[in-house]
Amino acid sequence: MSKIGSVKVIWKTVDIHAFSGEVMDIARSSETHVSGSANVNGGQISSSTTHYAQLFIRNPVTNEEYDIEYANPKVGFRPTHKATMLWGTTPGVTKKTWPYIGVYNHTTGQLQTIRKGNNDLACIPFYNWIMILAVFVGVFNLIMGTGFLKWPLVLASIGYVVFTYMCQKKLIDGTNELMKTHSVDFGVVSQSATVATPEITQDVAAAAVESPAMAPTVAK
């Protein structure tokens, strides 16, 4: 476990931590949510399925082993692949768990960002509820608004959406840059992420796991 660097995301600093090792095993699962209603005249039923991947990673040098579970995996892994799991912390803040923000496959050179974890770290508290409010206020005032407050409210709503997007983008881009120069010792060979520029695959599912496992909070 180690801190590999820090990323400035406009309004705060996020410390990036990593644990690297060999993939020992992979577990996959899925969860289906069914919603809808039915009555004498019929009804409508809908369902959505979320897929999960759980990686078991062991460092052959320290013999430490951790697991990471994340939603909608876009990067493939198999046993013997070299991997790094990434999580972020906020300096000066103490929490029992911190969200995972990405997982990197050194063998294939692919980095998957975990959108929910990046949002939680980069954005202001309650960003999701504020986003819903901002969109509602912006659209309502654009269509129905009158008076001198119409355009200031519309512009403020747009500004918040752009601010949230930029915070997340800076964290994702900053983490990607750190991984390009992060040297990893897997015991047998020393690999560097500079060998291949990571290919970013973003997890766009809003329901991505926030803190699927007890992520270490203190870098050793």
LINWO-V460676 format. One record per helix or strand. SS is the DSSP state (2 for helix, 1 for strand). FROM is the first residue (numbers start at 1). TO is the last residue. If there is no record, write none. Layout:
BEGIN
ss: [SS & SS]
from: [FROM & FROM]
to: [TO & TO]
END
This chain:
BEGIN
ss: [1 & 1 & 1 & 1 & 1 & 1 & 1 & 2 & 2 & 2 & 1 & 1 & 1]
from: [2 & 13 & 42 & 65 & 82 & 100 & 110 & 115 & 127 & 149 & 183 & 190 & 199]
to: [8 & 39 & 58 & 71 & 90 & 105 & 114 & 122 & 144 & 181 & 185 & 192 & 203]
END
